[in-house]
Amino acid sequence: MANNRFPPGYDGAVGTLNQIALCRLDLADRPGLVELLSRARRAALEAYRHAYCDPAAFERAFTELGHDHRSVLAPLCYLNDVRLSQNVGAGGTGPDEAALRAMAARGAFRWLEGLDGFAWRCRIQVLDAPGAVELVVTADTRYLPPERAERLLRAVEALLVEAAFRDVP
């Protein structure tokens, strides 16, 4: 999403002025997961803060690349990190590997009430939780059946735990 309040005439707007924008990541050097996440965060924040996308130019760019601009950014999967900023010092340390793995082993999975409809095939949200981080997956079960949703969340959790202590490609 790009925040479009910075152009002249929009600075006093009240309400949401967001639109889809592109965020490019160079992966030629095949970064590990931690570096990839760092790059993605920086690029996404820069795009959100400073991007402005002329809809006509956006459509032309995709057409020139041979893509249908109406479907190329189909609502496939959406990651939404909505955690609040925490005052964590640069020198702060988290739990050691054994403690983190023990915490992950105690992690809980629960089903929430279903939705009548959902615009995305899959959305993963990262939320604050007391003493933890909570991952929530919302999915259209035509594309991600319930039995696979739990496996997806547990695989993401395992990847993050591993990346906390090792470089994960």
Disulfide bonds with the S-S distance in Angstrom:
none
